Amino acid sequence: MDLDGVNIVRLQYADLHGVARGKDLPRSELEAVCEHGTPFVAAIMTTDLAHNVAAGFETGFEDIAARPDPETLVHVPWEPGVAACLADLWRMDRREPYGVDSRGALRRVLAEFEALELTPIAAPELEFYLCEPDEGSREGWKRYAGTDSPVYTVGAQSDPLGMLPKLLEASGALGLEPIAANHEYGRGQFELNVRHAPALTAADRAFRLKWLVKELAAREGLLATFIGKPWNDDEGSGFHLHLSLCDADRRNCCEDPDADDGLARVMRHFVAGVLAHAPALMAFFNPTVNAYRRLHPDALVPTQVCWGHDNRFTFVRIPRERGGATRLEVRVGDGSANPYLATAATLVAGLDGIRRELLPPKPLAGLIYELPEDEQGPPLPTSFPEALEALHADETLRAALGQELVETFVTLKEYELARFRRWVTDWEFREYARHL
């Protein structure tokens, strides 16, 4: 580990929401923490975003141990003397990993691919909004530089504080290998893409990207949000996940030049598996009530279980590139998704397709909503409760990710849903109060 100039080590891990939790450690403590871990109360995994503990009382708020992964240690470019290191979570007796650790769940799934001599490669695409303070609004925030039609522009007109260059520079310094950043279609909406990598590294990059975007925004007095639909009158923010498979020789094995569409059978099996588990995957790709506000046919967001070649209306899109770039893209994800859980669940689904040698239906082309309804594919869940029900019913995902993780995730999210159902919204007051 490169500890030159480091005084503080920031130990981090993702909770089930994908939020970065952790501790700052004096450098002098790092060796001991690498050996023994540092304790956290396990109930952090059932703490909701309103600061309520949904569960964890049952076992007396036991401890778990966070142990640094030394290969992930990097200097924090905006805080001299501070390095960040990702942690894996273990039981306090150090005999087995903690079952509710989403990074650990991804590790377990990847071990199944390793047994087949396959290496999943992934690349995340994340969209987000930057917001600036607005004392005149009820929410306290408005869209940063929120002018009309800034899409695919760069520079001071759409980014007066120069946030994109700062984010690119910081993500490069953290080793995320950024490849592009731009203003997206929404007013105050941006996207930052990082290079593809083995799936665990790619998920680490997505996790760290969300952390650094929120951190640097806060340092400029801004708010960065990855939620799917922050504004009623603007576009949603997505999390698009690109995936491919490499063989034992580290070569992309998803292409078959002799096939009509250039796809190997292993790729077809993988696509079929993802489609077979699509309803349950929605719970991890769209893990909030808000996420389902952006799912409608006019938003280039899939609403049906289907696939197609370079078609952005389908659940699984196959880009036209072949050779080493042969891959699939899952387009349904919401920016609020935990990248470890979304990646792990997708790989479980694809692996199931490979093992059972499933084959997908015919690919769809064009505007799929102009096709007869019975050709568009089954509908995806349209609400978070529906997605959680699908996850409950998917024994393959539950077994592979671990019953403890899935049950904890569902408990936490059902508590969140219960609070939502009791909340009176602004829409209800505006719609009814004057007339009824």
N, C-alpha and C positions, 0 to 999 in steps of 0.2 A: 504494500500500500504506500502511495506517495503522500507522506504527511509533512513535507517541508512547508513551514510557515503556518501549519494548522494548530490552532489552540482549542477549537470546539469541533466536535463531530455531531452532526445532526442526524440522528437515527430515525428512519421513516418507514412506515408500512401503510398499506391501504386498509381502511375499514370496509365494511360491506357496501357502503355508499360509493367507495372509491376515493374518499377524502383522505388526505395525507395526515396521519397521526404520528406522534413520535416524541422524542426527548432530545435535548441538547446535552452532550456528555463532554466533560473535560477530556482532553487528549490522554491524560494519564490513566483514565478509566477504560480506555478502549480495549486493551489486551484482556482485562478481566471480563468485560462484557462479551467479547468474542468467545470466550471459553464458557461462561456461565449464563449469558443473557442478562437482560435487565427486565424487571417485572412490570407488567401492566395488568390492570383488572380486566378480566375477560368480558365484563359487561359492556366494554367499549363497543363490542360488536352488536349490541342491541340498544345502543343509544341513538335515538332519532335526531333529525336535524333541528328539532325544536328543543333539544337538551333534555328530553325525557328518556328514562331507561325503560324500555318495553319489556325486558325480561332480564334474567341473570340472578334474581333473588333465590331461585330454586336450590342452587348449590352454594350459596353463601358468598357470592362474588369472588370466585376463585381467581388466582393469578395465572397469567401466561407469561412466557419468556420471549422477548424479542432478541434475536441473535443476528449480528451484522453479517451481511454477505460482502466480504472484502473486495470482491471483483467489481462491486458497484460504487465504490468510493470515488467521489469527484469533488473538486474544489467548487465552492459556490461563488460565481464570478462577481456577484453584487454584494457579497459580504466577505471582505478580506479576513483571513484567519479561520474561516468556517469551511468545513467539508461536509458533504451529505453522503449518507450510506443507507442503502435499503436493507431491511431486516426480514428475516424469516421468523415465523412464530412457532413456538414449541410448547409442549406441556412443561410444567415446571420441573418434573422429574427428568426431563431431557431424554426420555426414552422414545418419544414419537412426536411428529409434527402436530401442531394444533389444527384440528379438523376444519375450523372456520376461517383459516387463512386463505384468502383468494389467490395469492401468489403461490402458495403451497398447492392449491387445487390445480392450478395450471401446470405446475411441476409434475404432479401425479399423472395428468393426462398425457403430457409429453413423454413420459416414461413408456406409455403404451405404444406410442408411435416408434420410439426407439427400438422396442422389441420387434417391430416389423421392418426395421432399417429404413424408416422414413423420418425426415426432418421437416416439420412445418415451418414455413417462412411467412411472415406477416408484415403488413404495413398499415398503420392507422392514418386516417384523415379526420381531423377534428375541426369543427367550426365553433365559433364563440362570438359573443357580443361584448364590446367594451361600453361601459356606461359612465357618465359623469354626474356629479351631484346636481340635484334640481330641487331646491327648497319649496318650489311651488307645486310639486306633485305629491300625491299621497304616498307613492312608493319611495320618494326621495331620490330617484334616479331618472335620467333620460339618456337616450342614445348618444354616445360619443360622436362628435362631428357628424350628426345625423342628417346630412343633406340628401336630397333626392339623387338617384342614379350615380352612385360612386363605384358601382361594380367594376372589378378588375382595374381599379386605378391605384396608383401609389404616389406617395409624396404628401406635401403639406395640406393640399386641399381636402383629402380624405383622412389624413392622419397628422394633425397639426403638432402633436407631441412626439412624433417619430417613434411610435410604439413598435411598429413592425420591425424596423432595423434593430431596435433594442432586443426584441424577442428573438430574432434570428441570431444575433450575436451571442445572447445568453444560452440559447439552446445548443449552439455549436460548442460553446465552452463547456457545457455539461455533457458533451459526447452524444447528443441526440441525433446528430447528422441531419440537420434540416436541409431540405432541397428547394423549398419555395414557400413564400408567404404572400398573401394578397388580400385585398378587400373583397368580401363576398357580396352576394346580391342584396342582403338586408342593409338597412341604414345603421352604420356602426357595427357591422358584422365582418368578421375576419376569419381566415383559415391559415393554418400553418402545417405543412406536411413534412414528415421525416422519412428517411430512407428505410427500405425494407430490411429486415433482420430476422434471425431465428426468433420463434414466437415469444419466448420468455423475454428476450431483449426488447422486442417490439412492444410488448405490453409494459415493460419498465419505462420505455421511452414515452409512451402515451400517458402513463401515470405522472411522470416527471414533467412532461409538457404542460399538463393541466395545472400542476403545482406552480411552475415557474410563471405561467401566464397570469395566474391569480396574484402571485407574489409581486411581480413587477408592476401590474396594474395598481395594486394597493399602494406601492411606493410612489406612484404618480397621482394618488388621490382618486383613482378610478376603481370601478368594480368590473371584474371580468366574470361572465357567467356562461356556462356551457349548457344550461337547461334548454330543452328543445324548443319551447315556444314562449319566450319572455314577453312578446308584444302581440296583441291581437291584430294589429294592422301591418305586420311584417313577416318575413320568412322565418322558418324554423332552423335550428342548428342541429346538424347530424354528426354521427360517428360512423364513417364508412370503413369497413375492415376488408383489406385485400389479403388473400391467403393462397399459397401454393405449397407444393410438396417437393422435396429433394430426395433422391435415392442415396444409397450407401456411398456413392462416389460424389455426392454433393451436387448432382446435376438435376435440374428441373425435370421431373418425370410426369408432368401433367400434359405434355404434348404427344400427339401421335400424328406425324406428317401424312400417314396413309389414310387416316380417318377423314370422313367428309368435312367435318368442321375442325379437324386438327386436334381433337381432344382424346387423350388416352383413357382407357377404361377406368383406371384408378381415379381419374378426375371425374368421370361420370358417376362412379360410385359415391365419391365424396359429395358431389352436388346433390345426388339423390338423398343421401343421409341428412344433409342440411335441410332440404325441403321436407323430409319426413318429420323432422323435429321442430319445424319453423314456429308453430304456435307456442311451444314451451320456451324457445329461444327469446321470444318477445319479452319475457319477464326480465331477462338480463340485459337485453339491448334497449329496452324502454322501461326503466325501473321506477317511474314516478307517475302520478296522475297527470302531470303537465305534459309528459311525453306524448300522450295520445291526442293532444290538441293539434299536433302537426301532421298527423297521419290522415291524409286525404288525397284523392287522385290528382288534384291540380298542383300538388307540391313536389312532384318528382320523388315521392316517397311511396314505396310499395304498400299495397293494401291486400294483395292476394299472394298465395303460395305458388310461385311460378319462377321460371328462369328464362334467360334469353341472352343473345349475343349483342353486346354493346347497347343494351336497352335499359334505361334508367328508371323505367316503371316496374321492373321486375325485382323480386326479392333477392335473387342471385343474378348478378350481371357477369357475363364473361367478356372482358375486354378483347379487342381484336388482336392484340399482340400475341405472338407465338414464340417458340424457342424458350429462352430462359425467362421470358416475361409472361409465360402462360400462367394464368391465375384466375381466381374468382373474386368477386366483390360482394359482400353482404351489405346491402344498402339501407337496411331498415333502422340502423342504430341511432340512438339519441345521444346528444353530447354529454348527458348526465350519466351515461353507463360507466360502470366499473370496468376498465379495459381488461383486467385479469379474468373476471367472470365471463364477460362477453366472448373473449377469445377461447377460454377453456370450454365453454358450453358449445361453441361452434365446432371446435375440434372433436369433442365427444360425438356430436351429431355426424360429422363427416366420417369419423372412424367407424361408427356403427354402419354407415352405408358401405364402407370398404369391406368390413367383415361379413356383412350379409349379401354383398354383391348386388346392392340395389341399383336400379336403373331409373333415371329421371323420365318424366313425360316429355313430350316434344317441346322444344324451346318456343317461346312466343316472340313475335316480331311486331313492330309498329306500335300504335296506340292500343294497348291491350284492352282498354275499356270500350272500344268499338267492337270487340269480338263478342259472340254469344256468351252469356254468363257462364254456361257450363264449360267453356273453353278457357276462361280466365284463370282458373285455378281456385281452390277453396279460399274463403276469406280468412285473413289473419284476425287475431283478437283486436277488438276496437276499444278496449278499456283495460286498465291495469288489473282489475279483478278477474277478467276473462283470462288474461295472460298467466296470472298466478294459478288459476284453476288448471290451465294446460300444463304448467310446471308440476303441479300436484300429480297429474295423471301420467307424466312421462317418467316411467320407472328407469329407463336407460340413463337419462341425465341425472336423476337423483342418485342412482347407484354410483355413477362415475365421479360425480362431483363430491359425493359424500352426503349421507343423510343428515349429519349434524350441520353441515354448511347450509344445505337447502332448507332445512326446517328452521334454522336461525334466521336466514334471509326472509322466509315467508312470515315468520312471527313478527319481525321488525317491520315489514312492509304492510302487513295487515293492521298493525297498530297505527301506522301512518295513515292508512285508508280510513280507519275508524275516526281519527281526528278530522280528516277532510270532510267526511259525511256530516259532521256536526257543525261545520264552519259556514257561516252566512257570507256569501260572496257579494262583491260590488254589483255584479250583474243582477242578482236577485233584487237588491234594493232599487236599482234604476228601472228594472222591468216592472216591478209590482207596486212599489210604495205609493206612487202618485195616483194610481188608478184603482187600487184594491183596498 
